[in-house]
Every structure is written in structure tokens, then in C-alpha cells.
Amino acid sequence: MLEELGRGREAGSGGPEETPLSRALRALTDGRYDEATLHRGALDPGGAWHAALGAALDQAHGRFEAALAGWDAALARDPRLLFARQNRALLLEHLGRVEEAVADLEVAAELAADDAEIAADLGRVLWRLGRLGEALEALDRALALAPGSPAAHNDRGLVLQALGRTAEAIEAFAAAVACDPAYLPARLNQAEFLVRQRRFEEAVATIDEAVAAGARSAELLYWRGCALRGTGRREEALAALEEAVGLAPDHARAHCERGLVLLELDREEEALAAFPAEAAVVGADAVGPGGLVNKVRTGALCRAARGRGLPAIALAGETKLVSADLPAPGPFERVPLGLLDAVVLPEGPVGAAEAARRAGAARLHPSLAPLLEELRRAHPG
């Protein structure tokens, strides 16, 4: 990850014959940046390590353009410097330049075929590019070198999930947790996976185990609220979601889920107040030519939003197309599509381009931002 610089193993691990370089690296790793700067001053100003340590300090302080220039300078002086090659890749990944990050990590992997950290980084960025077979191969190599890496197990689970190998994915997340019971990314992936599989009781048990192990966050509490809502334990779900927004007041999905729980508890006015921005967001389970089908009081929410002059946007997640003549199974309700300003769904009834256009013109709930960005990229017009 960006906040965890690569080790720079070329410099050694310190010891009785420490050098200014090893001292600078240790200070950098410990967050003692003034001390790292001091030790860097003892290095050759024209050397690759002087440039690399300057880039690392810039990166640690969020000066990303300066850091990128520093990594470039270090690699111009020594193209085989793994510390620079790996950390330049992490910065490029953070900046969204994933293809360039892959190129750097492929070079690094050739230079250090036995480096588990580099193999794991390569697997992660290949997954981000959708090169799933290559990603799995890189992560398997990383785990062969370092079987106890929770991050590599977790990323392997994400790849397997993308490949549709769900049983293996959940095993990979469990392996990450076995390596480190408090490893939050794996706990979050376990929770999300189980909720999306509608295995709500398992999700609650898994999340409670994670919290007991010290893996507590607003996101984890959000998924606990979702899971509890799925079991019908709405008061407990509400408490979990309120705890989540207490920890992270800008957690839009937690506010949204809290609003839906309040609707199910017939606390409609509180529900509308729970949505933190200018638009109502309706989470839909099924949509088709005849309307939108949802487990919650979708129609009431849409009408109330319209009554307040707000756009009603249906955000359909796990979506199945249903024919118009099928009745809505209780306790679902079918809502006329005309009641909605847009159905934000790639294959939705208004079409992806039209949904993107309508949604882009409205003031929207922030939880829609990632999906809208995908739609805009797919339909730039």
C-alpha cells in the first residue's frame, strides 16, 4: 500500500556496521522524517539512494508529483534499484496509473524473483487491471515465498471472487484472518461477501468475531448493520449503523442504510432526515419493464422525496430482470418507473447512457459517486 513503503532490501537490515543509508531507512520506516533527512544528507547527492530517499520523504508527506520526479531521478541513476522501482509503482497505483505500475513491478519481479512482497504487489495491480489469471499466478508465487502474508491471501481472495470461484475466495479470506485475526481488509471482504451471498447469520458471527479481535471500523460496523437488517433484527441493525456514522459522519452508505432501516421501522420522517444529501437513493433488488421491485417501502420514499423537491434515483445492486406480468412477491412492492427520475444501472430500463445523463444532471447522494463514475467512463457522451 502507499502508506507502507517497500523495504529497500538492497540496503541491508542494519546491525553493528550500520551506515547512514540503513539509519535513514530505519528512521523513514519509523516515521522519524527529520532524522531520515539528516542521515540522507550524509549520502552522495548524485547517487541513486539520495534521490530515492528524497522521493520517499516527499511521498510520506503527500507531495506526490515531487515524489514521482524523485523516483524517476533515482531510476535514471540506477535502473536496478528495487526500492525505487517498487515504491514508484505503489505511487503510480495510488495515482490511478495502474498500467505503468504493472510495468514497474514486472521489472522488479524480474530483478527479484524471490521477493514475496513484490510478487504480491504485482498480483494486486494485475487484479485491478482485470488480468485475473496473471494476478492469481503472481499471488500464488507470493504465498509460496511467504505463506503467512494476510495481504496476499486477501488479494488472492479478491481475484478468486472475480473469477467466480466463490468457495475458494471465502477460504482465501479465512486464510488471511488465520494469519492475522485483526487484519481489517480481509475481515471487510469476508463480511461483504457473506452479506452479498445473503448468508446474514454467518456475516454477523464473522463480524462479531472480528470486532472481538480488534478489527473495528465504521465500514465493518456498516456491514454488521446490513447483516443484522438481513436477519430482521432491525433495532440492532439501527444501533450498529448509528455507531458506524458516529465513527465516520461522512459514511454515505451507512447513512443510506440507516434510512432504509428507519423506513422498515415505520419511522418515515426520521428516515428521510437520515439521507445526508439532496437526493433519495433507493436500493433495488429487481427491475424490469413493469417497474422496480424492492423489499422496503420504496414507493413511500420516492413520493416523499418528490414532495420535498428532491430527485428520486433508484440504485439497483443485485439485479435481475423481471417481466412486466409477474406479480411482486410479498413483502415486495412494485413501483412504477415513472415515479423515478432515473434508474442508475448499467443494464437498466432507461439505458446506461440515459441514466448517466439524468443522474449527472441531478444533485445526488454521495454513495452514488463510484457507480456514476463508472457510468460516465463507459458513456462519456
RORO-783499 format. One record per residue (C-alpha): residue number from 1; x, y, z. Coordinates in Angstrom, 2 decimals. Each point is the difference from the previous one (the first is absolute). Last residue first. Layout:
<sites>
num = NUM; east = X; north = Y; up = Z
...
</sites>
This chain:
<sites>
num = 381; east = -21.25; north = 11.46; up = -24.15
num = 380; east = 2.59; north = -1.66; up = 2.25
num = 379; east = -2.03; north = -3.23; up = 0.22
num = 378; east = 2.20; north = -2.68; up = 1.56
num = 377; east = 2.10; north = 2.51; up = 1.95
num = 376; east = -3.11; north = 1.87; up = 1.06
num = 375; east = -1.70; north = -3.20; up = 1.12
num = 374; east = 2.99; north = -1.06; up = 2.07
num = 373; east = 0.12; north = 3.47; up = 1.60
num = 372; east = -3.70; north = -0.26; up = 0.74
num = 371; east = 0.56; north = -3.31; up = 1.76
num = 370; east = 2.76; north = 1.42; up = 2.20
num = 369; east = -1.94; north = 3.23; up = 0.79
num = 368; east = -3.36; north = -1.50; up = 0.95
num = 367; east = 0.78; north = -0.06; up = 3.72
num = 366; east = 0.34; north = 3.79; up = -0.21
num = 365; east = -3.80; north = 0.52; up = -0.30
num = 364; east = -0.61; north = 1.91; up = -3.17
num = 363; east = -0.72; north = 3.45; up = -1.30
num = 362; east = -1.40; north = -0.83; up = -3.40
num = 361; east = 1.45; north = 0.60; up = -3.48
num = 360; east = 2.45; north = -2.87; up = 0.25
num = 359; east = -2.80; north = -2.31; up = 1.04
num = 358; east = -2.01; north = 0.85; up = -3.07
num = 357; east = 2.94; north = -0.36; up = -2.39
num = 356; east = 1.33; north = -3.17; up = 1.64
num = 355; east = -3.46; north = -1.58; up = -0.08
num = 354; east = -0.35; north = 0.99; up = -3.66
num = 353; east = 3.38; north = -1.53; up = -0.90
num = 352; east = -0.68; north = -3.18; up = 1.97
num = 351; east = -3.43; north = -0.71; up = -1.38
num = 350; east = -3.36; north = 1.14; up = 1.35
num = 349; east = -0.93; north = -3.57; up = 0.90
num = 348; east = 3.26; north = -0.67; up = 1.82
num = 347; east = 2.89; north = -1.99; up = -1.45
num = 346; east = 2.73; north = 2.19; up = 1.48
num = 345; east = -2.20; north = 0.96; up = 2.98
num = 344; east = -0.89; north = 3.41; up = 1.34
num = 343; east = -3.75; north = -0.01; up = -0.38
num = 342; east = -0.90; north = 3.62; up = -0.50
num = 341; east = -2.51; north = 2.66; up = 1.02
num = 340; east = -2.26; north = -2.62; up = 1.52
num = 339; east = -3.80; north = 0.00; up = 0.34
num = 338; east = -0.31; north = -0.83; up = -3.69
num = 337; east = 1.69; north = -3.31; up = 0.72
num = 336; east = -3.14; north = -1.12; up = 1.75
num = 335; east = 0.78; north = -1.62; up = 3.38
num = 334; east = -0.65; north = -3.69; up = 0.57
num = 333; east = -0.11; north = -1.02; up = 3.63
num = 332; east = 1.77; north = -2.80; up = 1.80
num = 331; east = -1.29; north = -1.69; up = 3.17
num = 330; east = -1.32; north = -1.79; up = -1.93
num = 329; east = 0.87; north = -1.13; up = -3.52
num = 328; east = -0.57; north = 2.67; up = -2.67
num = 327; east = -2.29; north = -1.45; up = -2.60
num = 326; east = 1.53; north = -1.06; up = -3.33
num = 325; east = -1.58; north = 1.65; up = -3.04
num = 324; east = 2.76; north = 2.54; up = -0.59
num = 323; east = 2.81; north = -2.53; up = -0.30
num = 322; east = 2.81; north = 0.04; up = 2.52
num = 321; east = 3.64; north = 0.88; up = -0.63
num = 320; east = 2.19; north = -0.93; up = 2.94
num = 319; east = 2.17; north = 2.50; up = 1.82
num = 318; east = 2.29; north = -0.28; up = 2.97
num = 317; east = 0.55; north = 3.75; up = 0.21
num = 316; east = -2.69; north = 2.29; up = -1.34
num = 315; east = 0.50; north = 3.65; up = 0.94
num = 314; east = -3.38; north = 1.63; up = -0.57
num = 313; east = 0.23; north = 3.79; up = -0.05
num = 312; east = -2.80; north = 2.18; up = 1.35
num = 311; east = 0.80; north = 3.66; up = -0.63
num = 310; east = -0.88; north = 2.38; up = 2.84
num = 309; east = -2.79; north = 2.58; up = 0.00
num = 308; east = -1.15; north = -0.89; up = 3.52
num = 307; east = -3.11; north = -1.71; up = -1.32
num = 306; east = 2.15; north = -1.88; up = -2.51
num = 305; east = 2.05; north = -1.40; up = 2.87
num = 304; east = -3.16; north = -0.98; up = 1.87
num = 303; east = -1.39; north = -1.70; up = -3.10
num = 302; east = 3.22; north = -1.93; up = -0.57
num = 301; east = 0.27; north = -1.06; up = 3.64
num = 300; east = -3.61; north = -1.13; up = 0.14
num = 299; east = 0.39; north = -1.95; up = -3.23
num = 298; east = 3.14; north = -1.74; up = 1.18
num = 297; east = -1.47; north = -1.30; up = 3.21
num = 296; east = 2.62; north = -2.68; up = 0.32
num = 295; east = 0.39; north = -3.41; up = -1.65
num = 294; east = 0.24; north = 1.44; up = -3.50
num = 293; east = -1.45; north = -0.61; up = -3.46
num = 292; east = 0.37; north = 2.62; up = -2.74
num = 291; east = -2.43; north = 0.30; up = -2.82
num = 290; east = -1.76; north = -1.79; up = -2.81
num = 289; east = 2.85; north = -0.01; up = -2.50
num = 288; east = 2.43; north = -1.51; up = 2.51
num = 287; east = 1.82; north = 0.64; up = 3.24
num = 286; east = 0.99; north = -2.22; up = 2.88
num = 285; east = 1.71; north = 0.45; up = 3.34
num = 284; east = -0.09; north = 3.77; up = 0.21
num = 283; east = 1.83; north = 2.26; up = 2.42
num = 282; east = -1.81; north = 3.34; up = -0.14
num = 281; east = 2.06; north = 3.13; up = 0.41
num = 280; east = -1.77; north = 3.23; up = 0.93
num = 279; east = 1.82; north = 3.10; up = -1.12
num = 278; east = 1.27; north = 3.20; up = 1.62
num = 277; east = 2.55; north = -1.36; up = 2.42
num = 276; east = 0.18; north = -1.62; up = 3.42
num = 275; east = -2.86; north = -2.50; up = -0.25
num = 274; east = -0.94; north = -0.49; up = 3.65
num = 273; east = -2.57; north = 2.81; up = -0.09
num = 272; east = -2.12; north = -2.08; up = -2.37
num = 271; east = 0.15; north = -2.93; up = 2.37
num = 270; east = -0.84; north = 2.12; up = 3.03
num = 269; east = -3.16; north = 1.12; up = -1.79
num = 268; east = -0.85; north = -3.58; up = -0.96
num = 267; east = 0.38; north = -1.74; up = 3.35
num = 266; east = -2.05; north = -3.04; up = -1.13
num = 265; east = 2.74; north = -2.38; up = 1.30
num = 264; east = 0.67; north = -1.07; up = -3.59
num = 263; east = 0.48; north = 3.66; up = -0.88
num = 262; east = 2.45; north = 0.37; up = 2.89
num = 261; east = 1.97; north = -2.95; up = -1.38
num = 260; east = 0.09; north = 1.67; up = -3.43
num = 259; east = 1.28; north = 3.26; up = 1.49
num = 258; east = 2.71; north = -1.83; up = 1.91
num = 257; east = 1.07; north = -1.64; up = -3.26
num = 256; east = 0.34; north = 3.45; up = -1.59
num = 255; east = 1.93; north = 1.46; up = 2.93
num = 254; east = 2.29; north = -3.05; up = -0.06
num = 253; east = 0.44; north = 0.37; up = -3.76
num = 252; east = 0.95; north = 3.67; up = 0.38
num = 251; east = 2.78; north = -0.49; up = 2.57
num = 250; east = 0.63; north = 3.74; up = 0.55
num = 249; east = -0.65; north = -0.15; up = 3.78
num = 248; east = 2.62; north = -2.77; up = 0.41
num = 247; east = 0.17; north = -1.31; up = 3.58
num = 246; east = -3.49; north = 1.23; up = 0.91
num = 245; east = -1.19; north = -1.11; up = -3.43
num = 244; east = 1.08; north = -3.55; up = 0.82
num = 243; east = -1.46; north = 0.07; up = 3.52
num = 242; east = -3.32; north = 1.10; up = -1.46
num = 241; east = 0.25; north = -2.86; up = -2.47
num = 240; east = 0.60; north = -2.55; up = 2.75
num = 239; east = -2.91; north = 1.35; up = 2.09
num = 238; east = -2.33; north = -0.04; up = -3.01
num = 237; east = 0.93; north = -3.59; up = -0.77
num = 236; east = -0.71; north = -0.96; up = 3.62
num = 235; east = -3.45; north = 1.60; up = -0.29
num = 234; east = -0.52; north = -1.67; up = -3.38
num = 233; east = 0.69; north = -3.61; up = 0.94
num = 232; east = -1.68; north = -1.31; up = -3.19
num = 231; east = 2.94; north = -2.26; up = -0.87
num = 230; east = 0.83; north = 2.16; up = -3.02
num = 229; east = -0.07; north = 3.12; up = 2.14
num = 228; east = 2.56; north = -1.66; up = 2.26
num = 227; east = 2.23; north = -0.63; up = -3.02
num = 226; east = -0.28; north = 3.57; up = -1.28
num = 225; east = 0.72; north = 1.40; up = 3.47
num = 224; east = 3.02; north = -2.26; up = 0.36
num = 223; east = 1.14; north = 1.17; up = -3.44
num = 222; east = -0.13; north = 3.60; up = 1.20
num = 221; east = 1.79; north = -0.99; up = 3.22
num = 220; east = 2.86; north = -1.35; up = -2.11
num = 219; east = 0.11; north = 3.21; up = -2.03
num = 218; east = 0.00; north = 2.16; up = 3.13
num = 217; east = 2.98; north = -1.94; up = 1.33
num = 216; east = 0.87; north = -2.68; up = 2.55
num = 215; east = 2.47; north = -2.80; up = -0.59
num = 214; east = 0.99; north = -0.57; up = 3.65
num = 213; east = -0.44; north = -3.76; up = 0.23
num = 212; east = -3.42; north = 0.44; up = 1.67
num = 211; east = -1.02; north = 2.20; up = -2.93
num = 210; east = 1.04; north = -2.74; up = -2.44
num = 209; east = -1.95; north = -2.68; up = 1.91
num = 208; east = -3.07; north = 2.24; up = -0.06
num = 207; east = 0.49; north = 0.49; up = -3.74
num = 206; east = 0.21; north = -3.75; up = -0.65
num = 205; east = -3.06; north = -0.76; up = 2.13
num = 204; east = -2.04; north = 2.73; up = -1.72
num = 203; east = 1.08; north = -1.18; up = -3.45
num = 202; east = -0.82; north = -3.61; up = 0.79
num = 201; east = -3.50; north = 1.08; up = 1.06
num = 200; east = -0.38; north = 2.04; up = -3.19
num = 199; east = 0.98; north = -2.53; up = -2.62
num = 198; east = -1.73; north = 2.12; up = -2.65
num = 197; east = 2.91; north = -0.65; up = -2.42
num = 196; east = 0.46; north = 3.79; up = -0.10
num = 195; east = 0.12; north = 0.00; up = 3.81
num = 194; east = 2.54; north = -2.86; up = 0.07
num = 193; east = 2.29; north = 1.70; up = -2.53
num = 192; east = -0.21; north = 3.37; up = 1.71
num = 191; east = 0.93; north = -1.48; up = 3.38
num = 190; east = 2.84; north = -2.14; up = -1.31
num = 189; east = 1.35; north = 2.94; up = -1.99
num = 188; east = -0.13; north = 2.24; up = 3.06
num = 187; east = 1.76; north = -2.58; up = 2.17
num = 186; east = 2.64; north = -0.43; up = -2.70
num = 185; east = 0.64; north = 3.75; up = -0.17
num = 184; east = 0.03; north = 0.28; up = 3.85
num = 183; east = 2.76; north = -2.40; up = 0.96
num = 182; east = -0.88; north = -0.48; up = 3.68
num = 181; east = 0.03; north = -3.82; up = -0.09
num = 180; east = 3.43; north = 0.03; up = -1.72
num = 179; east = 1.21; north = -3.13; up = -1.82
num = 178; east = -3.31; north = -1.79; up = 0.64
num = 177; east = -1.79; north = 3.11; up = -1.29
num = 176; east = 1.89; north = -0.21; up = -3.28
num = 175; east = -0.80; north = -3.72; up = -0.24
num = 174; east = -3.70; north = 0.78; up = 0.57
num = 173; east = 0.11; north = 2.50; up = -2.89
num = 172; east = 1.57; north = -2.71; up = -2.17
num = 171; east = -2.62; north = -2.55; up = 1.02
num = 170; east = -2.74; north = 2.51; up = -0.90
num = 169; east = 1.57; north = 0.38; up = -3.43
num = 168; east = 0.35; north = -3.75; up = -0.52
num = 167; east = -3.73; north = -0.46; up = 0.55
num = 166; east = -0.77; north = 2.94; up = -2.29
num = 165; east = 1.97; north = -1.01; up = -3.06
num = 164; east = -1.78; north = 2.55; up = -2.21
num = 163; east = 3.27; north = 1.31; up = -1.46
num = 162; east = -0.55; north = 3.36; up = 1.69
num = 161; east = -0.39; north = -1.84; up = 3.33
num = 160; east = 3.22; north = -1.90; up = -0.67
num = 159; east = 1.82; north = 3.29; up = -0.60
num = 158; east = -1.42; north = 1.56; up = 3.16
num = 157; east = 0.97; north = -3.09; up = 2.00
num = 156; east = 3.56; north = 0.20; up = -1.34
num = 155; east = 0.09; north = 3.59; up = 1.24
num = 154; east = -0.91; north = -1.21; up = 3.50
num = 153; east = 2.54; north = -2.82; up = -0.02
num = 152; east = 2.69; north = 2.44; up = -1.18
num = 151; east = -0.92; north = 2.54; up = 2.69
num = 150; east = -0.06; north = -2.63; up = 2.78
num = 149; east = 3.59; north = -1.06; up = -0.81
num = 148; east = 0.85; north = -3.20; up = 1.88
num = 147; east = 0.76; north = -2.16; up = -3.03
num = 146; east = 2.96; north = 2.22; up = -1.01
num = 145; east = 1.85; north = -1.40; up = -3.06
num = 144; east = -2.75; north = -2.38; up = -1.13
num = 143; east = -2.44; north = 2.74; up = 0.92
num = 142; east = 1.66; north = 2.49; up = -2.35
num = 141; east = 0.07; north = -2.55; up = -2.82
num = 140; east = -3.71; north = -0.70; up = 0.48
num = 139; east = -0.53; north = 3.77; up = -0.07
num = 138; east = 1.85; north = 0.34; up = -3.30
num = 137; east = -1.91; north = -2.90; up = -1.62
num = 136; east = -3.32; north = 1.36; up = 1.22
num = 135; east = 0.76; north = 3.40; up = -1.47
num = 134; east = 1.06; north = -1.52; up = -3.33
num = 133; east = -3.32; north = -1.85; up = -0.23
num = 132; east = -1.95; north = 3.07; up = 1.11
num = 131; east = 1.29; north = 2.63; up = -2.39
num = 130; east = -2.90; north = 2.26; up = 1.00
num = 129; east = 2.22; north = 3.08; up = 0.32
num = 128; east = -0.60; north = 0.19; up = 3.75
num = 127; east = 0.84; north = -3.69; up = 0.25
num = 126; east = 3.32; north = 0.68; up = -1.75
num = 125; east = 0.61; north = 2.71; up = 2.61
num = 124; east = -0.53; north = -2.46; up = 2.86
num = 123; east = 2.06; north = -2.80; up = -1.51
num = 122; east = 2.94; north = 2.31; up = -0.61
num = 121; east = -0.08; north = 1.22; up = 3.60
num = 120; east = -0.03; north = -3.62; up = 1.19
num = 119; east = 2.98; north = -0.91; up = -2.21
num = 118; east = 1.86; north = 3.07; up = 1.29
num = 117; east = -0.65; north = -0.97; up = 3.61
num = 116; east = 0.97; north = -3.64; up = -0.58
num = 115; east = 3.45; north = 0.81; up = -1.39
num = 114; east = 1.58; north = -3.15; up = -1.48
num = 113; east = -0.16; north = 1.16; up = -3.64
num = 112; east = 1.84; north = 3.18; up = 0.89
num = 111; east = 1.17; north = 1.77; up = -3.18
num = 110; east = -2.70; north = -1.61; up = -2.13
num = 109; east = -2.63; north = 0.87; up = 2.60
num = 108; east = 1.24; north = 3.61; up = 0.07
num = 107; east = -0.37; north = 0.28; up = -3.79
num = 106; east = -3.55; north = -1.40; up = 0.24
num = 105; east = -0.63; north = 2.39; up = 2.87
num = 104; east = 0.94; north = 3.03; up = -2.08
num = 103; east = -2.19; north = -1.08; up = -2.94
num = 102; east = -2.91; north = -0.75; up = 2.32
num = 101; east = 0.23; north = 3.49; up = 1.51
num = 100; east = -0.08; north = 1.52; up = -3.49
num = 99; east = -3.21; north = -1.92; up = -0.71
num = 98; east = -1.43; north = 1.17; up = 3.33
num = 97; east = 0.32; north = 3.73; up = -0.49
num = 96; east = -2.76; north = 0.67; up = 2.52
num = 95; east = 2.11; north = 2.34; up = 2.14
num = 94; east = 0.18; north = -2.59; up = 2.77
num = 93; east = 1.20; north = -2.60; up = -2.49
num = 92; east = 2.68; north = 2.41; up = -1.24
num = 91; east = 1.11; north = 0.53; up = 3.61
num = 90; east = 0.24; north = -3.74; up = 0.64
num = 89; east = 1.94; north = -0.46; up = -3.26
num = 88; east = 2.49; north = 2.75; up = 0.94
num = 87; east = 0.38; north = -1.83; up = 3.29
num = 86; east = 0.96; north = -3.26; up = -1.68
num = 85; east = 2.46; north = 1.48; up = -2.50
num = 84; east = 1.63; north = 2.35; up = 2.52
num = 83; east = 0.62; north = -2.67; up = 2.63
num = 82; east = 0.95; north = -2.47; up = -2.72
num = 81; east = 2.90; north = 2.06; up = -1.34
num = 80; east = 0.76; north = -1.74; up = -3.30
num = 79; east = -0.51; north = 3.09; up = -2.20
num = 78; east = 2.77; north = 1.83; up = 1.94
num = 77; east = 0.56; north = 3.70; up = -0.77
num = 76; east = -3.11; north = 0.37; up = -2.18
num = 75; east = -1.83; north = -2.10; up = 2.56
num = 74; east = 0.80; north = 2.50; up = 2.77
num = 73; east = -1.01; north = 2.95; up = -2.16
num = 72; east = -3.33; north = -1.61; up = -0.91
num = 71; east = -0.65; north = -0.76; up = 3.68
num = 70; east = 0.69; north = 3.65; up = 0.81
num = 69; east = -2.31; north = 1.29; up = -2.74
num = 68; east = -2.73; north = -2.26; up = 1.34
num = 67; east = 0.59; north = 1.29; up = 3.52
num = 66; east = -0.24; north = 3.63; up = -1.16
num = 65; east = -3.33; north = -0.78; up = -1.66
num = 64; east = -1.19; north = -1.87; up = 3.08
num = 63; east = 0.72; north = 2.51; up = 2.73
num = 62; east = -2.11; north = -1.93; up = 2.52
num = 61; east = 2.50; north = 0.32; up = 2.86
num = 60; east = 1.05; north = -3.66; up = -0.12
num = 59; east = 0.37; north = 0.28; up = -3.78
num = 58; east = 2.35; north = 2.97; up = 0.31
num = 57; east = 2.07; north = -1.91; up = 2.56
num = 56; east = 0.11; north = -3.06; up = -2.27
num = 55; east = 1.02; north = 2.13; up = -2.97
num = 54; east = 2.85; north = 1.55; up = 1.99
num = 53; east = 1.05; north = -3.49; up = 1.06
num = 52; east = 0.05; north = -1.10; up = -3.63
num = 51; east = 2.03; north = 3.02; up = -1.19
num = 50; east = 2.69; north = -0.57; up = 2.65
num = 49; east = -0.14; north = -3.73; up = -0.72
num = 48; east = 0.69; north = 0.49; up = -3.70
num = 47; east = 3.15; north = 2.02; up = 0.59
num = 46; east = 0.81; north = 3.56; up = -1.02
num = 45; east = -0.50; north = 1.42; up = 3.48
num = 44; east = 2.35; north = -2.69; up = 1.43
num = 43; east = -1.45; north = -0.91; up = 3.38
num = 42; east = 0.58; north = 1.80; up = 3.33
num = 41; east = -3.01; north = 2.27; up = -0.54
num = 40; east = -2.23; north = -3.06; up = -0.10
num = 39; east = 0.84; north = -0.54; up = 3.67
num = 38; east = -1.47; north = 3.41; up = 0.91
num = 37; east = -3.07; north = -0.47; up = -2.19
num = 36; east = -0.70; north = -3.34; up = 1.69
num = 35; east = 0.31; north = 1.71; up = 3.39
num = 34; east = -2.49; north = 2.65; up = -1.02
num = 33; east = -2.31; north = -2.71; up = -1.36
num = 32; east = -0.26; north = -2.14; up = 3.10
num = 31; east = -2.94; north = -2.00; up = -1.36
num = 30; east = 1.40; north = -3.34; up = 1.19
num = 29; east = 0.60; north = -1.20; up = -3.57
num = 28; east = 1.76; north = 3.25; up = -0.85
num = 27; east = 2.21; north = -0.25; up = 3.09
num = 26; east = 0.91; north = -3.57; up = -0.96
num = 25; east = 0.75; north = 1.05; up = -3.58
num = 24; east = 2.16; north = 2.92; up = 1.10
num = 23; east = 1.96; north = -2.19; up = 2.42
num = 22; east = 0.60; north = -2.58; up = -2.72
num = 21; east = 1.20; north = 2.72; up = -2.38
num = 20; east = 2.22; north = 1.76; up = 2.56
num = 19; east = 1.67; north = -3.37; up = 0.55
num = 18; east = -0.36; north = -2.64; up = 2.68
num = 17; east = 2.89; north = -2.33; up = 0.65
num = 16; east = -1.22; north = -1.58; up = 3.24
num = 15; east = -3.43; north = -0.69; up = -1.47
num = 14; east = -2.10; north = 1.49; up = -2.77
num = 13; east = -2.43; north = -1.97; up = -2.12
num = 12; east = 1.66; north = 0.20; up = -3.41
num = 11; east = -0.16; north = 2.88; up = -2.46
num = 10; east = -1.04; north = -2.17; up = -2.95
num = 9; east = -3.11; north = -0.99; up = 1.97
num = 8; east = -1.67; north = 3.30; up = -0.77
num = 7; east = -2.99; north = -0.99; up = 2.10
num = 6; east = -2.82; north = 1.32; up = -2.13
num = 5; east = -1.80; north = 2.98; up = 1.49
num = 4; east = -3.17; north = -0.60; up = 1.95
num = 3; east = -2.34; north = 2.99; up = -0.35
num = 2; east = -0.38; north = -0.67; up = -3.72
num = 1; east = -1.09; north = -3.62; up = 0.50
</sites>
